[in-house]
Amino acid sequence: MKQSPLWSGFAAAGLSTLVGTLAVSLLLLGTSWPESSWLGATLTIHGIAMLLGGIMSGKRSSSRGWYHGGLLGLVYTGAIWMIGFLAFDNGFTKEMLVLAGLAFVMGALGGIIGVNLKK
């Protein structure tokens, strides 16, 4: 049974996000790195997670990698927004819009790379 490209990429992106968040949290704990730079670190973590998730999604799809990766980016952003809304009552902010753009572009790029890695 072939696994869905979207959910394969979503799982890879989620795992990457967890690992990246843990690493940055430990870095913040062990250094004097200011918490004010957390937004940049968060966007970096999400960007890398989307690239890796897009690669996985592109490998699974074997065609239209940009579409599968970009769709993954939008679904991922929706999930992140929903978690923030339900857990912290956060609305849709300008930072979330930046995350949506970053996730779409990095997911699409990862999807293109993933399709070409399979060939």
C-alpha positions as CSV (number, residue, x, y, z in Angstrom):
1,M,0.0,0.0,0.0
2,K,1.4,3.4,-1.1
3,Q,1.5,6.0,1.6
4,S,0.1,9.5,0.9
5,P,2.8,12.0,-0.1
6,L,1.1,14.7,2.0
7,W,1.0,12.6,5.2
8,S,4.5,11.3,4.7
9,G,5.8,14.8,4.3
10,F,3.7,16.0,7.3
11,A,5.2,13.3,9.5
12,A,8.8,14.1,8.4
13,A,8.1,17.9,9.0
14,G,6.5,17.2,12.4
15,L,9.4,15.1,13.6
16,S,11.9,17.7,12.2
17,T,10.0,20.5,14.1
18,L,10.1,18.6,17.3
19,V,13.9,17.8,17.1
20,G,14.6,21.4,16.1
21,T,12.5,22.9,18.9
22,L,14.2,20.6,21.4
23,A,17.7,21.6,20.2
24,V,17.0,25.3,20.3
25,S,15.3,25.0,23.7
26,L,18.4,23.3,25.1
27,L,20.6,26.0,23.4
28,L,18.5,28.7,25.1
29,L,18.8,26.9,28.4
30,G,22.5,26.5,28.3
31,T,23.6,29.8,26.9
32,S,22.9,33.5,27.3
33,W,21.2,33.7,23.9
34,P,18.4,36.2,24.3
35,E,14.8,34.9,24.0
36,S,14.0,38.0,21.8
37,S,15.6,36.1,18.9
38,W,13.2,33.2,19.2
39,L,11.2,34.3,16.2
40,G,14.2,34.0,13.9
41,A,15.0,30.6,15.3
42,T,11.3,29.5,15.0
43,L,11.2,30.5,11.3
44,T,14.5,28.7,10.7
45,I,13.1,25.5,12.3
46,H,9.9,25.7,10.3
47,G,11.8,26.4,7.1
48,I,14.1,23.4,7.5
49,A,11.2,21.2,8.6
50,M,9.3,22.2,5.4
51,L,12.3,21.5,3.2
52,L,12.7,18.0,4.7
53,G,8.9,17.4,4.6
54,G,8.8,18.6,1.0
55,I,11.6,16.3,0.0
56,M,9.8,13.3,1.6
57,S,6.5,14.4,-0.1
58,G,8.2,14.8,-3.5
59,K,9.9,11.4,-3.2
60,R,6.6,9.7,-2.5
61,S,4.7,11.5,-5.2
62,S,7.2,11.0,-8.1
63,S,5.6,13.9,-10.0
64,R,4.4,17.5,-9.3
65,G,6.7,17.9,-6.4
66,W,6.2,21.6,-6.1
67,Y,2.4,21.0,-5.8
68,H,2.7,18.4,-3.1
69,G,5.4,20.3,-1.2
70,G,3.5,23.6,-1.4
71,L,0.3,21.9,-0.3
72,L,2.2,20.4,2.6
73,G,3.4,23.9,3.6
74,L,-0.2,25.2,3.7
75,V,-1.5,22.2,5.6
76,Y,1.4,22.5,8.1
77,T,0.8,26.2,8.6
78,G,-2.9,25.4,9.3
79,A,-1.9,22.8,11.8
80,I,0.5,25.2,13.5
81,W,-2.1,28.0,13.6
82,M,-4.7,25.6,15.0
83,I,-2.4,24.5,17.8
84,G,-1.6,28.1,18.7
85,F,-5.3,29.0,18.6
86,L,-6.5,26.1,20.7
87,A,-3.6,26.1,23.2
88,F,-2.9,29.8,23.6
89,D,-5.9,31.6,22.0
90,N,-3.6,33.2,19.4
91,G,-5.3,34.7,16.3
92,F,-4.0,34.8,12.8
93,T,-1.1,37.3,12.9
94,K,1.3,38.8,10.5
95,E,3.9,36.4,11.6
96,M,1.6,33.5,10.7
97,L,1.3,35.0,7.2
98,V,5.1,35.1,7.0
99,L,5.2,31.5,8.1
100,A,2.6,30.5,5.5
101,G,4.7,32.1,2.7
102,L,7.9,30.5,4.0
103,A,6.3,27.1,4.4
104,F,4.8,27.1,0.9
105,V,8.1,28.2,-0.7
106,M,10.3,25.8,1.3
107,G,7.8,22.9,0.9
108,A,7.6,23.5,-2.9
109,L,11.4,23.6,-3.2
110,G,11.7,20.5,-1.1
111,G,9.1,18.8,-3.3
112,I,11.0,19.7,-6.5
113,I,14.2,18.3,-4.9
114,G,12.4,15.1,-3.7
115,V,11.0,14.4,-7.2
116,N,14.4,14.8,-8.8
117,L,16.1,12.6,-6.1
118,K,13.8,9.7,-7.0
119,K,14.9,9.7,-10.7
